[in-house]
Amino acid sequence: SPVVNKQFAEILDIRTFCEEYAPCRTFGFFSEVEELLDQGLIKGGNLDNAIVIADKKLSDEDIKRFSKKLNIDKIDVEEEGILSTIPLKYPNEPARHKLLDFMGDIALMGMPIKGRIIAKRPGHYANLEFAKFLKQKAVKQKKLKGLPKYDPTKEALFDIYDILDHLPHRYPFLMVDKIIEMGEDYIVGIKNLTFNEQLFQGHFPGNPIFPGVLQMEALAQTGGILALKLQNDPKGWDTYFLKMNNVKFKNKAVPGDTLIMKMKLIEPIRRGIVHMQGTIYVGDKIISEGDLMAQIVKNK
């Protein structure tokens, strides 16, 4: 319909929403609405709460038949081809309702948007796909906010000898090369992957991939350094895995990668229980993540 094709609406001030946009009615084309009525649908629809646009030239018989289906005595057909019992609230009321639909669909993201969005011929499906796309980007951006900055030229906070002094693990099961950052509730460790590691001979021949279970082990060892560092006598404690939750493997880790491993306390350590959220990055990509729980136990 030329009425809808040429319409445009925008909202520049949210304070005008309730008065100028919220009351705008949904709309549909005559042939579609009549078919829905024939199927016993849209029983709550009428020309007071919806706009019907003629998508063909209507005869008196068409209008009479349509009036009967809606239990209306008289329907006026305006010059623009709109069937109504009440005047349009605004000349571009259909476009305003499209804007209303768009705002409602985008609100399903559950987060505010700062920006300007231009939508051409929007519909619910396209709106929801766009909202899904934006949310995925926003979630990724939020996760990457915690991406540690790694400068290999800077001196490590803990080198391999310091790590050996804190962890009981030894070759071939020590999974942390150095610690580059540590605070009261978080720690960042580094592991460099090289093809010389024996596990790549079997996992997998011709397609070397660092196993997911060892990624979790590397995170646990990194977090273990923080947990032990917070104790008065780090060497007097051992750390034991209890469980893993919400573990996700998002990208492959392969020889040549530098794993940046960040562990952050979810809650303070109580009664020896350590609960941490861990993420492994390679560059700006998340490789894996999970919530890990362990227990520190006195060994002396």
LOZA-830144 format. One record per residue (C-alpha): residue number from 1; residue in three letters; x, y, z. Coordinates in steps of 0.1 Angstrom, whole numbers, plus 5000, padded with zeros to 4 digits. Layout:
N
NODE;NUM;ALA;X;Y;Z $
...
***
This chain:
300
NODE;1;SER;5000;5000;5000 $
NODE;2;PRO;5013;5035;4991 $
NODE;3;VAL;5001;5047;5025 $
NODE;4;VAL;5025;5025;5045 $
NODE;5;ASN;5054;5025;5020 $
NODE;6;LYS;5058;5062;5023 $
NODE;7;GLN;5055;5066;5060 $
NODE;8;PHE;5083;5075;5084 $
NODE;9;ALA;5084;5079;5122 $
NODE;10;GLU;5111;5087;5147 $
NODE;11;ILE;5113;5093;5184 $
NODE;12;LEU;5138;5119;5196 $
NODE;13;ASP;5126;5124;5232 $
NODE;14;ILE;5115;5095;5253 $
NODE;15;ARG;5093;5118;5273 $
NODE;16;THR;5069;5119;5243 $
NODE;17;PHE;5065;5081;5242 $
NODE;18;CYS;5034;5077;5264 $
NODE;19;GLU;5014;5104;5247 $
NODE;20;GLU;5025;5103;5211 $
NODE;21;TYR;5035;5067;5204 $
NODE;22;ALA;5020;5042;5230 $
NODE;23;PRO;4984;5048;5218 $
NODE;24;CYS;4992;5041;5181 $
NODE;25;ARG;4973;5011;5169 $
NODE;26;THR;4985;4980;5151 $
NODE;27;PHE;4975;4976;5114 $
NODE;28;GLY;4970;4950;5087 $
NODE;29;PHE;4958;4947;5052 $
NODE;30;PHE;4922;4940;5043 $
NODE;31;SER;4928;4906;5026 $
NODE;32;GLU;4950;4894;5055 $
NODE;33;VAL;4925;4906;5082 $
NODE;34;GLU;4895;4891;5064 $
NODE;35;GLU;4913;4857;5061 $
NODE;36;LEU;4922;4858;5098 $
NODE;37;LEU;4886;4865;5107 $
NODE;38;ASP;4874;4836;5085 $
NODE;39;GLN;4897;4813;5106 $
NODE;40;GLY;4882;4825;5138 $
NODE;41;LEU;4913;4844;5149 $
NODE;42;ILE;4918;4880;5161 $
NODE;43;LYS;4885;4879;5179 $
NODE;44;GLY;4895;4908;5200 $
NODE;45;GLY;4903;4929;5170 $
NODE;46;ASN;4881;4958;5158 $
NODE;47;LEU;4885;4991;5140 $
NODE;48;ASP;4889;5009;5173 $
NODE;49;ASN;4921;4991;5183 $
NODE;50;ALA;4934;4983;5148 $
NODE;51;ILE;4938;5000;5114 $
NODE;52;VAL;4928;4981;5083 $
NODE;53;ILE;4944;4992;5050 $
NODE;54;ALA;4928;4984;5017 $
NODE;55;ASP;4952;4965;4995 $
NODE;56;LYS;4927;4964;4967 $
NODE;57;LYS;4898;4984;4954 $
NODE;58;LEU;4869;4975;4976 $
NODE;59;SER;4833;4972;4964 $
NODE;60;ASP;4803;4980;4984 $
NODE;61;GLU;4798;4943;4988 $
NODE;62;ASP;4833;4938;5002 $
NODE;63;ILE;4827;4965;5028 $
NODE;64;LYS;4793;4952;5037 $
NODE;65;ARG;4807;4917;5041 $
NODE;66;PHE;4836;4929;5062 $
NODE;67;SER;4812;4950;5084 $
NODE;68;LYS;4791;4920;5091 $
NODE;69;LYS;4822;4899;5102 $
NODE;70;LEU;4831;4927;5127 $
NODE;71;ASN;4795;4933;5138 $
NODE;72;ILE;4798;4970;5128 $
NODE;73;ASP;4769;4988;5112 $
NODE;74;LYS;4790;5012;5091 $
NODE;75;ILE;4826;5014;5080 $
NODE;76;ASP;4840;5045;5064 $
NODE;77;VAL;4867;5041;5037 $
NODE;78;GLU;4890;5071;5038 $
NODE;79;GLU;4906;5086;5007 $
NODE;80;GLU;4939;5070;5016 $
NODE;81;GLY;4923;5035;5016 $
NODE;82;ILE;4920;5031;5054 $
NODE;83;LEU;4889;5014;5068 $
NODE;84;SER;4879;5030;5101 $
NODE;85;THR;4853;5039;5126 $
NODE;86;ILE;4874;5066;5142 $
NODE;87;PRO;4900;5089;5126 $
NODE;88;LEU;4937;5082;5126 $
NODE;89;LYS;4954;5095;5157 $
NODE;90;TYR;4983;5107;5135 $
NODE;91;PRO;4988;5108;5097 $
NODE;92;ASN;5017;5083;5102 $
NODE;93;GLU;5000;5062;5129 $
NODE;94;PRO;5010;5028;5112 $
NODE;95;ALA;5046;5039;5111 $
NODE;96;ARG;5045;5050;5147 $
NODE;97;HIS;5031;5016;5156 $
NODE;98;LYS;5060;5000;5137 $
NODE;99;LEU;5084;5021;5158 $
NODE;100;LEU;5065;5009;5189 $
NODE;101;ASP;5069;4973;5178 $
NODE;102;PHE;5106;4978;5173 $
NODE;103;MET;5111;4994;5207 $
NODE;104;GLY;5093;4965;5223 $
NODE;105;ASP;5113;4939;5205 $
NODE;106;ILE;5147;4955;5212 $
NODE;107;ALA;5137;4959;5249 $
NODE;108;LEU;5138;4921;5251 $
NODE;109;MET;5176;4924;5251 $
NODE;110;GLY;5173;4934;5288 $
NODE;111;MET;5199;4961;5286 $
NODE;112;PRO;5199;4998;5276 $
NODE;113;ILE;5212;5010;5242 $
NODE;114;LYS;5231;5042;5237 $
NODE;115;GLY;5229;5051;5201 $
NODE;116;ARG;5207;5058;5170 $
NODE;117;ILE;5190;5030;5152 $
NODE;118;ILE;5175;5034;5117 $
NODE;119;ALA;5152;5006;5107 $
NODE;120;LYS;5138;5002;5071 $
NODE;121;ARG;5106;4982;5068 $
NODE;122;PRO;5111;4965;5102 $
NODE;123;GLY;5091;4934;5113 $
NODE;124;HIS;5091;4913;5144 $
NODE;125;TYR;5113;4886;5130 $
NODE;126;ALA;5140;4910;5118 $
NODE;127;ASN;5137;4930;5150 $
NODE;128;LEU;5143;4900;5172 $
NODE;129;GLU;5172;4888;5150 $
NODE;130;PHE;5187;4922;5154 $
NODE;131;ALA;5182;4922;5191 $
NODE;132;LYS;5198;4888;5194 $
NODE;133;PHE;5228;4900;5174 $
NODE;134;LEU;5232;4931;5195 $
NODE;135;LYS;5229;4910;5228 $
NODE;136;GLN;5255;4886;5216 $
NODE;137;LYS;5279;4915;5208 $
NODE;138;ALA;5271;4931;5241 $
NODE;139;VAL;5277;4900;5261 $
NODE;140;LYS;5310;4894;5243 $
NODE;141;GLN;5321;4930;5249 $
NODE;142;LYS;5312;4927;5286 $
NODE;143;LYS;5333;4896;5289 $
NODE;144;LEU;5362;4911;5270 $
NODE;145;LYS;5361;4941;5295 $
NODE;146;GLY;5379;4918;5319 $
NODE;147;LEU;5405;4908;5292 $
NODE;148;PRO;5440;4911;5309 $
NODE;149;LYS;5467;4930;5291 $
NODE;150;TYR;5497;4909;5285 $
NODE;151;ASP;5531;4924;5277 $
NODE;152;PRO;5557;4896;5273 $
NODE;153;THR;5585;4921;5277 $
NODE;154;LYS;5574;4930;5313 $
NODE;155;GLU;5589;4912;5342 $
NODE;156;ALA;5566;4885;5356 $
NODE;157;LEU;5551;4889;5391 $
NODE;158;PHE;5559;4851;5396 $
NODE;159;ASP;5584;4834;5374 $
NODE;160;ILE;5585;4796;5370 $
NODE;161;TYR;5608;4793;5401 $
NODE;162;ASP;5583;4812;5422 $
NODE;163;ILE;5555;4790;5409 $
NODE;164;LEU;5575;4758;5417 $
NODE;165;ASP;5578;4773;5452 $
NODE;166;HIS;5540;4776;5456 $
NODE;167;LEU;5526;4746;5437 $
NODE;168;PRO;5535;4709;5443 $
NODE;169;HIS;5529;4701;5406 $
NODE;170;ARG;5559;4691;5385 $
NODE;171;TYR;5566;4679;5349 $
NODE;172;PRO;5547;4669;5330 $
NODE;173;PHE;5517;4683;5349 $
NODE;174;LEU;5527;4719;5357 $
NODE;175;MET;5504;4740;5336 $
NODE;176;VAL;5514;4776;5345 $
NODE;177;ASP;5545;4793;5332 $
NODE;178;LYS;5543;4826;5350 $
NODE;179;ILE;5520;4850;5369 $
NODE;180;ILE;5517;4885;5354 $
NODE;181;GLU;5490;4900;5377 $
NODE;182;MET;5475;4894;5411 $
NODE;183;GLY;5451;4913;5434 $
NODE;184;GLU;5431;4905;5465 $
NODE;185;ASP;5405;4885;5446 $
NODE;186;TYR;5420;4877;5412 $
NODE;187;ILE;5451;4864;5395 $
NODE;188;VAL;5463;4862;5359 $
NODE;189;GLY;5486;4834;5347 $
NODE;190;ILE;5503;4825;5314 $
NODE;191;LYS;5508;4792;5297 $
NODE;192;ASN;5527;4789;5264 $
NODE;193;LEU;5517;4760;5242 $
NODE;194;THR;5544;4743;5222 $
NODE;195;PHE;5542;4714;5198 $
NODE;196;ASN;5570;4698;5218 $
NODE;197;GLU;5545;4689;5246 $
NODE;198;GLN;5540;4651;5244 $
NODE;199;LEU;5502;4652;5247 $
NODE;200;PHE;5499;4667;5212 $
NODE;201;GLN;5512;4634;5197 $
NODE;202;GLY;5480;4618;5207 $
NODE;203;HIS;5455;4647;5209 $
NODE;204;PHE;5452;4645;5180 $
NODE;205;PRO;5477;4632;5153 $
NODE;206;GLY;5477;4658;5125 $
NODE;207;ASN;5453;4680;5144 $
NODE;208;PRO;5470;4691;5177 $
NODE;209;ILE;5445;4706;5202 $
NODE;210;PHE;5451;4714;5239 $
NODE;211;PRO;5425;4693;5258 $
NODE;212;GLY;5397;4710;5275 $
NODE;213;VAL;5402;4691;5308 $
NODE;214;LEU;5438;4704;5309 $
NODE;215;GLN;5426;4739;5303 $
NODE;216;MET;5405;4736;5334 $
NODE;217;GLU;5435;4721;5352 $
NODE;218;ALA;5456;4751;5341 $
NODE;219;LEU;5430;4775;5355 $
NODE;220;ALA;5428;4755;5387 $
NODE;221;GLN;5466;4757;5392 $
NODE;222;THR;5465;4795;5385 $
NODE;223;GLY;5437;4800;5410 $
NODE;224;GLY;5455;4777;5435 $
NODE;225;ILE;5485;4800;5436 $
NODE;226;LEU;5462;4829;5447 $
NODE;227;ALA;5444;4807;5472 $
NODE;228;LEU;5477;4795;5487 $
NODE;229;LYS;5492;4830;5486 $
NODE;230;LEU;5463;4842;5508 $
NODE;231;GLN;5473;4818;5535 $
NODE;232;ASN;5499;4825;5562 $
NODE;233;ASP;5519;4794;5553 $
NODE;234;PRO;5514;4786;5516 $
NODE;235;LYS;5536;4755;5517 $
NODE;236;GLY;5515;4741;5545 $
NODE;237;TRP;5484;4736;5523 $
NODE;238;ASP;5474;4714;5494 $
NODE;239;THR;5446;4722;5469 $
NODE;240;TYR;5420;4696;5458 $
NODE;241;PHE;5394;4700;5430 $
NODE;242;LEU;5357;4697;5442 $
NODE;243;LYS;5336;4705;5411 $
NODE;244;MET;5333;4725;5379 $
NODE;245;ASN;5301;4742;5367 $
NODE;246;ASN;5291;4763;5337 $
NODE;247;VAL;5321;4751;5317 $
NODE;248;LYS;5322;4761;5281 $
NODE;249;PHE;5348;4755;5254 $
NODE;250;LYS;5344;4782;5227 $
NODE;251;ASN;5375;4781;5206 $
NODE;252;LYS;5405;4757;5201 $
NODE;253;ALA;5438;4761;5218 $
NODE;254;VAL;5467;4749;5196 $
NODE;255;PRO;5505;4749;5196 $
NODE;256;GLY;5519;4784;5193 $
NODE;257;ASP;5490;4799;5214 $
NODE;258;THR;5497;4819;5245 $
NODE;259;LEU;5470;4812;5270 $
NODE;260;ILE;5461;4841;5293 $
NODE;261;MET;5443;4826;5323 $
NODE;262;LYS;5423;4848;5346 $
NODE;263;MET;5408;4835;5379 $
NODE;264;LYS;5386;4856;5401 $
NODE;265;LEU;5371;4848;5434 $
NODE;266;ILE;5333;4845;5433 $
NODE;267;GLU;5331;4848;5471 $
NODE;268;PRO;5356;4850;5499 $
NODE;269;ILE;5374;4818;5510 $
NODE;270;ARG;5355;4802;5539 $
NODE;271;ARG;5364;4770;5557 $
NODE;272;GLY;5390;4762;5530 $
NODE;273;ILE;5364;4763;5502 $
NODE;274;VAL;5377;4783;5472 $
NODE;275;HIS;5351;4793;5445 $
NODE;276;MET;5364;4810;5415 $
NODE;277;GLN;5353;4820;5380 $
NODE;278;GLY;5379;4813;5353 $
NODE;279;THR;5384;4824;5317 $
NODE;280;ILE;5411;4815;5292 $
NODE;281;TYR;5419;4840;5264 $
NODE;282;VAL;5441;4838;5234 $
NODE;283;GLY;5445;4874;5221 $
NODE;284;ASP;5410;4888;5223 $
NODE;285;LYS;5392;4855;5219 $
NODE;286;ILE;5377;4836;5248 $
NODE;287;ILE;5389;4800;5246 $
NODE;288;SER;5371;4785;5276 $
NODE;289;GLU;5355;4795;5308 $
NODE;290;GLY;5339;4779;5339 $
NODE;291;ASP;5332;4782;5376 $
NODE;292;LEU;5357;4761;5396 $
NODE;293;MET;5355;4750;5432 $
NODE;294;ALA;5383;4735;5453 $
NODE;295;GLN;5393;4729;5489 $
NODE;296;ILE;5426;4738;5505 $
NODE;297;VAL;5437;4713;5531 $
NODE;298;LYS;5466;4715;5556 $
NODE;299;ASN;5493;4690;5547 $
NODE;300;LYS;5513;4693;5579 $
***
